[in-house]
Amino acid sequence: MKRKAFSVLILGFFLCLMTDAFSQTSPLSTRSKKAAAMFTEAINYYDQKDYQKAMRILDKATQDDTSFVEAYILKGDILSEQRYPREAIRQYKKGIAANPGFSPVLYFIVANVELMTGLYSDARNDYEKFLSYPDQPNDKREKANRNIKSCDFGINSMAHPVPFKPVNLGDSVNSPYDDYMNAVTADEQQLFLTRKLPRTHHAVNEASEFNEDFYKSVKIDSVWRKAVNLGPPVNTEGNEGALCISPDGKYIFFAACDRPDGYGSCDLYWARKTGDVWSTPENMGPVVNSSAWDSQPSFSSDGKTLYFASNREGGKGRSDIWKTVLKPDGSWSVPVNLGDSINTKDDDMAPFIHPDNRTLYFASRGHQGMGGFDLFVSRMDANGNWSSPVDLAYPINTYADEINLVVNAKGDVAYISSDKLGGKGGMDIYSFKLYKEAQPVMVTYFKGIVFDKETRDRLEARFELIDLATGNVVSNSFSDPVTGEFLLSLPTEKNYGLNVSKPGYLFYSDHFELNGESSKAKPFIYNVPLQPIQVGETVILKNIFFDTDKYDLKEESRSELGKLIQFLKSNPQIHIMISGHTDNHGTADHNIVLSRNRARAVYDYLVANGIAKERLSYAGFGMTRPIDTNDTDQGRANNRRTEFSVVAK
């Protein structure tokens, strides 16, 4: 939750009263020359932003004339600008009480402040009072009618609150300054935040009073440890903000403003981590960045899509949510607006795409909510269309501005930043259990290290996660070239094939059956040994599928077969033998025939797709070469397999 930005709202709401209600070309409501003179003096102090002197003089003016409407209004303006909304309301109400018919706009003004303060019933009444006057400006009438709906929404939402029990993340994460939640890795072992520190903490005396830097906290034994500064080259003596991180923790994207290599007021930058070292951040270039404001990135777990907020030309409103896609050649596509389902003619921003790649959380003050910025959730269907956004409801949303939300991969815990919940000082970071209706699809993860099976050296290898039902690659990433570490998000409710590859090595195949497992999927934590290409080495093709007692290749096998074809074409000197194996169910003779026919089905597919027959052979071994027990379902499943072995190179 964010502090209410009254100073911004004043420009739109309160200055109109100075024009409409007590322009200096119109006579003041007071008959006291003394009070009028004091009011003029107070206006001068107000223009100089010397609010303390202006208020002292206005107090004297209202003591001299207790029915001096303009003096009460100016008091309300000053208190509003200083973020004392309830005191401002009291002053405006005194002005209304002194002369109820002074100006209809005053009802509109006080209703706006009441709405911003969560006084929904009072605000509704004052909007209705404003609308009862004929011939009011159309823009204000439209705003009043729209805000009445926000009042009704707020009243209903507060009468039906959702579960919300925020927990402060403690001194290790939060500081006496403003701390903003940015991102958490898929395994919830690393948390990234922005900390806003006084400029005196830095050597260079910048024009800005504060400096924003990125920090990281690591979870050890279920406890968040002391957040440490990411340091250079990511952090600089300038400001960095709005960081997001890829779910595997290897890439960061963030916004920086007014840099020499920038294309607009604020641009998007990226950096990659190798081992424990971040690369020097690079501007994402003129295709992604515009001459306007580009910020608040969120990177999808498929490793291909970056969502962000921008007020560039061609949008639906003042700021919109856009996306750009990483192309096969490593360049980024021209950004595309997310469209009318997400974006409005007002401000829509702060996107967070969950690792399930289909649930989007964002902030908006254009969609129907409780007033100001509210947090919303929208879900993408199979055709790529976004659902109508749903307000996350009270008390997650309030009358104040709620802007940033991060949800863990599992989908049951959310993180927010707030200065309204007590805390250590300024904005603090909190976690809370996200109620079921607002949760995304659960995501688990596959985590470990890639290494050379013979030398044990850590390796950089490509990971491709494939939706077996569609054959689509849903995630594409690499293990760390120094540590060999990898972290891969696995959305539940689907079955996946995994291919791990590196030139000079046999590929690694695996299979994750997660369809229907959303309530009980657990992380997969194990290491991946890659075998250098050598004669006699064997690879189990874990994503070749047949129906029971059949040898027709199932459609889900095509992705794995495609990887085998790609491997053979990339290594044209290699000859392989395809072998089929069964469990011990059935007769020995039947299983030999069945396994041979299955191996032949793979052989025929490879030949039909351009692999020379001379490089291939096949055989069926039935139940004679088990690799696991036949006494359990899992053991028998492991024994039912298709393999290939290198026979020449």
N, C-alpha and C positions, 0 to 999 in steps of 0.2 A: 504494500500500500504506500502511496506517495503523499507527501505533504500537499495540502490544497494550495494551488497556485492562484491566490486571490489577485495578485498584481496583474496577472494576465487577464483575468475576468473583468477586472475593473475597467480596463480600456474599452471593453465591449459593452458594459452595462451602466457604469456609474457616470461616465462622462456625458452620456446622453441626457442625464438629468440636469447637469450644469447648463446644457443648451436649452432643453425643453422647459425647464421649470424656473430657473432664475437667471436667465441671461441678463447681463448688466444693462441691456436696453430696456428692460421691463422694470417697473417699480417693485421694490422689496415689500414683503408683507408687513414689516414693522413700521410703526409710526414714530419710533424713537430714533432721533438723529444720532444719539450717542451709540445705540446698538448698531445702527447702520454703519457708522464710522468704524466701529470695532470689527464688524463683519468684513468690510473692505480691507482692513489691516490683516485680518486672519487669512483672507484669500491670498494676499501677497506672500505670507509665510507658507501657506499651502503650496503655492507655485514654486517656492524655494525648497520644498520638502522639509521645512522646519516644523514638523507636526506638533512638537511639544509646545512651542510658543503659540501656534495656531489654536490648539485646544484650550490653552489657558485663556486666550482672548475670547474664544467662542463661549466658554463657560460664563464669562462675565456678561457677554451679550445676551445669553438666554436667562441669566439672572435679572438683567435689566428689563427684558421682554420675554416672558415665559411662553408667548405664542409666536415666537420668531421662527417660522418654518424653515427658511433657508439655512439658518444657523444649525438647526438639528440635522438637516440633510448633509451639510458639510462635515459635521461631526461624524455622521455615519460613514461618509466617504473616507475620512482619515482613518477611522477604526478598521474599516474594511481593508484599506491598503496596508495596514499594520497587522492584518490577519487576526483581528478580534471580531469575528462575525456576530457573535451573540450580543456583544456590546453595541455593535453597529445597528443591529435590528432594533434594539431598545431606543436608539436615537431616532431612527427613521419612524418608528411607531409614535414617538413623541411629536414628530412633525405632522404625522397623519392626525393624531388626536387634536393638535392645535388647529388644524384646518383640513377636514376630511376631503374637501373638494379642491384642494390646492392644485394637484396635478395627478391625473390618472397614472402617469408614468411612475410615480412614487410607489404605487402598489406593485407594479411590475418589478421595480428595483428591489423592494424588500422581499418579494416572493423569490427572486433569484437567490438572494442571500439565505433565505430560509431553506430553499432546496439544497443549497451547498452545505447547509448545516444539519441536514436530515430532519428538519421540521416539516415533514411532508404535508400534514393536515393544514398547518398554518399557511404553507406555501400555496396549496391548492385553493384555499379560500381567497388569498390575495390575488392569485392569477384570475380567478373568477370575478373578483371585484374589478380588476383592470379591464377585463373583457366586457363588463357591463356598460362601459363607457363607449359610445359610438365614435366612429371616425378616428380610431387609433391607427398608427402606422401598421401596414400589413406585415412587415417583418417581425414586429413585436407581437402581433396577434398570432402569427404562425409559431413563434417561439413559445408563447404562453400556452397555446394548445398542445404543443409537443411536450412541454414540461409538465402539464397536468397529467399526461400519460405516465411520465416518470414518477410523479407523486403517487399515482394509483399503483404503479408497479412497486414502488418502495414500500407503501403501506401493506400491500399484499405479501411482499417478500419478507418483511419483518414479522408478519403474522405467521409465516411458515418457514422458519429458519432451517438451514441445512447444518449438518454436523461440522463443527469447526473448533478445534482445540490446538491453537498454535503453540509450539515449543521453541523457545529461544535456543539457538545453537551454542550459546555460551561464549566465554571469554577467549577461547582459542580461535574462534571464527570472527566474532564481533569485537569492535573496538569502541572507544569513546567518540569516534567520528562516524560519518555515514558509510555504511557497508551495504553494497547492492549485490544481490544474488545474480550470478551469470549462468553457471552451468554445472552439471555433475556428470561424471562418466557413467557408462552403462553398468559397471560393476559397483557404483557408488563408493569407490575408494578414493576419488579425487573430486574436490569441490573448488570451483573458481568463482572469484568475486572481484568487484571493483571497490576500492577504498578511496574516499575523498579526504585528503589530508591538507592541513594548512600549508601554504606555500613556503612557510619558514622552515619546513622540514627538508627543503631542497636548496641546492647551492645557487641555482639561477633565479634571479628575481624576475619572474614572468609578470605580464600584465594581470593575469588571473590571480585571484586571492587564494585559490585552492589548486591542488594537483591531484589528478585521478590516475591511479596505478592499479594494475592487476595483481591479485594475490591468489595463492593456492593453499588449500588445507588437505592433508592426507588422513584417511581414516585408518587407524591401527587398533586392533582389538576392540572394534566397534566404537571407538572414540575419535572424534575429530581433533587432530593435533594443531599446534599453533600455525596460523596462516603465515606464509612467507611470501615476500615480494618476488614476482617472476623475474625481475631484474632486466637488464639489457640483454638482447637488443629489442625485446618486445616493449618493455617500459622505457620511456624516454623522459626528458625534462619537460616535455609537453604533456598534454592530456590524452589518455586513451580511455575509451569507454565502450559499453554495449558489446562485450565479448561473448562469443559462443564458441563451443568446442565440439569437435566431432565425437561421437559416442565412444570411439576407441582412444580418445585423448591425444591423438597424433597431430591434429590440425586445429588451429585457432583462426577465427575471423573476428574482426573488430572494426570499430569506427574511430577515425581521427579527423580532426578539423583543422583547416587553415594550414596544411603542410605545403612545402614548396612543390611537391610532386602531385598535389591534389588537382582534381578537375572541377570541384564544386566546394560548397561551404564545408561539408563533411563527406568523407569518402570511406569506402570499405577496403580493408587490408587483410592479408592472410600470412600465416607462417606455419612451418612444419617442424615437428620435434623429431630429432634423431638422437637416440640415447636419452640423455638428460639436457640436450642443448637445443634451443629454438633457433631456427634460421632467422635472418634479418627480414622483418615484415616487408611485403611487397604490396604496392597498390594494385587492386584488381583490374585496373585499366579502364579505358573510356567506353568499352562496350557495356560494362556493368555500372560503373559510376557515371553520374551526370553532372551537369553544371549546377544542380540543386543540392538538397540535403539527402544523403544516403546513409542509413544507419541501421542499428538493431538487427544484425544478421542472425539466422538460425539455420544450421546445417543438418541435412537429413542423414539418417543412418545408412542409406543406400550409397553414400559417398558421391552423389551426383547432383543434388538439388540444394540451392541456397535460397532461403526466403529472407526478405529484408523489408524495411520500411523506407519510403521515399516520398518527397513532395514534388517530384519531377512532373514535367508536363505530360499530358495524356492520361492522368489518373481520374478517379471518380470523385475525389474530394480534396481536402487540404493535405492529408498524408494518407497514403495507401500502402497495402502490402503487395509486394511483387515477388517473383521468383526467377532465378536464372539456373540453367542446367549445364553441368560440365560435359563437354562433348568428347568423343573418343580421341581427338587430337590434343586434348588438354586445354583447349580454349573454352570460354564461357559463352553461352547463348545470349542473344539480346533479351533482356528482362521482359517478362510477361506479367501483366496485371492479373491478380487472382479473381477479379470480376465482381459482379454485383452481389453475389452471395456473401462475400466477405467485406468488401469495401463499400463505403457510404460517401455521401457528400460532405461529411464531417471528417474527423481524425480517426484513422484506424492504424494501429502500430503495434510494436513489441511482439512480433510473432515468435512462437515457440513450437516447432514441429517435433512431436514425440518420436522416439526411436521406432514406433510401429509404422512410421511413414504415412499415416493416414489421419492422425488426430492433431488438429491445430488449435492452440490456445493463443489468444491475442487480446489486446486492449482496444476499446472503441468507445467513443462518445456519440457515435452516429446511430448505433443499434439501440433498441429500447432497453433502458437500464434504470439504475437508481439515481442517475445524475452524475455529471462529470464522466471520467473514464471508468468503465466496468470491464471485468475480465469475462471473456466468452470462450466457448469451445465449439468447434465445427469439425465434421468428419467427412473424409473423402470417400466416395463410393467407387465401385469397380471401374466406372467409366471416367474417373478423374474429376467428378463434379463435387463441389462442396455443399454440405447441408446448411440449412438456415442456422446461424449461430444461436447458441443457447447461453443465456446469462448464468454465471456460476452461482448467483443468488447470495442473499444475506446469510450470515455475516462475513462471508469471503469478500463480497462487494458491499460497499457502504455508500453514504452520501459523498465521501471523499474520493480522490482519484486512486484507483487500483490499476497498476500498469504492468508489473512484471510477474510472471509465474513460470516456474520450472517444475516439471514432473519427472520422477525417477523412471527408469526403464520398466520396472515391475508395474508401475502405474498406480500404486496405492499411496504414495507419499508425494506431496507437493512442497515447494519451497517458495517463499515470498520475502520481500523486503518491506519493512514497515517502521514508522516512528510513532505509531498510535497504540502500541501494545506494551508500553513500559520500556524495557530493554536497557542496554548498556550505554546508550547515548546516540542521538541522531537516528539514522536508519539502521535497523538491525535485521539480521536474517533469521527466519523462523521456518520450521518444518511443521507439517500437519497431515493427518490422514485425510486423503481425498475421498469424498463420498462416492459411492459406487456409480451413480448415474453420470458422474463427470469423469470417470476413469477412462483411459485409453485401452487399447488391446494390450494385454500383458506382453512384455518383452523379457526374455531371458538372455543369456550370453554364453559364448564359447570363448574360453580364455586359456592361454598357455604360451609355449615357446616353440618356435620352429628351429630345428637343428639338423646338421649333417649326421646321418645315422652312424657313419664310420668314424669321423673325426670329432664329433660332438660340437663342432663349431656352430655358433648361432648364424642363422640365415635370414636374409630378406626374401620373402616369397609372396606370390600373389594369392589372395583369397577370393574366391567367387562363391557366393551363396545363391542357390538357384531354387526358385519355386517349382517343384516337380510337377505340379498340376498344369502350369502354363509354360514352363521352360524359360521364364524370364529371370534374368539376373537381378536379384533384389538387393545385393550388397557386393561391393567390389573394393577391396582394400589390400594393404601390404603389411607384413610384419616388419618390425623395426630392424633396420640394417645392422645396428650395433648389438642390440640385446636379443633380437629374434622374437620379442614379445608381440602378442597380438591380442585384440579384444574385439569380438565380432557380435553384433546384436542379432538376436534370433526372435523375431515376433512369433508369438504362439498362434495357434489355430490354423497352421499350415504345415505341410511336410516339405523338408528341404534336402537338397543334395549339396554337398560341399566339395569343391575342388581346390586343392592347394598345389601350386606349380612353380617351378623355377627351371630356367634353362640348365641342361646338364644333369637333371635329376628326373627320376620317375615321379609322376604326379601322385598325390595322396587323395583318396576318395573317402567320403564319410556320408552319413545319412542321419537326419534328425526328424523323428516322427513327433510333431508337436500338434497335429490337428486334434482338437478336442481336449488339449492338455492345459488350457489357460489357467486352471485353478491349482495346478500342481507341478508345473514345469520348474525344474531346478537348473541352476547353471551347470554347464559342461566345462570342467576344468581338467585338461590334460594336454600333453605336449605332442607335437607333430614331428616325427622323424622323417626326413626325406632321404631316399636312397639314391646315390649316384647311379647313373645308367651303367649297368654291368650285365654281362651274360649270366643267366641263372637266377636273376632277381625277379620277384613276383609282385604284382599289384592286385589286390582284391578290389573288384569293381562293385562297390557297395550300392550303387544306384542302377543296377540292371535288375529288372523285375519281370517275373512271369506269374501267371495264375497257377494255382495248385494243379500239379500233374499236367501242366501245359508247357509248350515251348515257343509260343508266339510272344514276341517282345511286346511288353506293355508300353503305352505312349510315354509314361513317366521315365522310360529308359533313354529317351532320345538325347537328353542333355548330357548324360554320362558318355554315351556313344560319340556325341559330338566332340567331347574333350579327348576321347581316345583317338579319333580321327585327326584332330588338331595336333596331338602329340606325335602321331606317326608321320604326318606331313612335315612337322618341324624337325624330325629326326629321320630322314629318308634312308639312312643306312641300316636302321634297326629292323630285325625280323622277330616276330612274336608268335607264341602258341597260345591259343585261347582254350581254357579248360573249364568244364562244367563239373559241379559237385552237388551231391544231395545229402540228406540226413539218412538215418537207418530205417525210415518207414518204407514199406514196400519190399519187393524181392530185389535181390542183387542184380539179376539180369534186367529187370524193368528199370532200375535206377541208372544202370550203365547206358541204356538206350535214351532215357529221358535226359540225362546230363550231356550226352553227346549231341542230341538234337538242340539243346539250348546253346551249347558252344557253337554249333553250326549256324544257328540263327544270328549270333553276333558276327561270325565270319561272313555270312552272306550280306549283312548290313554294311560291313566295312568295304567289301568288294563293290557293292552297289554305289558306294559313295567315294569311289576313286582310289581305294587302296589296292595295290597290285596283289594278285593271288600269290605270287612268288614270295611275298613277304609274310604270308600268313599260313598257319596250320591250326588245327583244332582237335580236341580229344575230350572224351567223357570218362570220368573216373568213378561215377556213382558215389557210393558210401565208403569207398576204400581209403580216402585221405581226409579224415575229419581233423578239424583244428580246434574242436571244443567237444564237450560232453554231449551225448545224445539223450541224457537223462532229464534235461530241462527244455522248456520252450525256447529260451534264449539261446541255449547251446545248439539246439537243432537249427534255429534260424541262422546262426553263424556258420554252420556246416553247409547250409544251402547257399551256394555262392558261385559266382563266375569270376575267373581270374585271367590275367594274361602274364606270361613269362617271357623275358628276353632270351631268345635262342641264338641270336647272332647280331653283331654290330660292326 
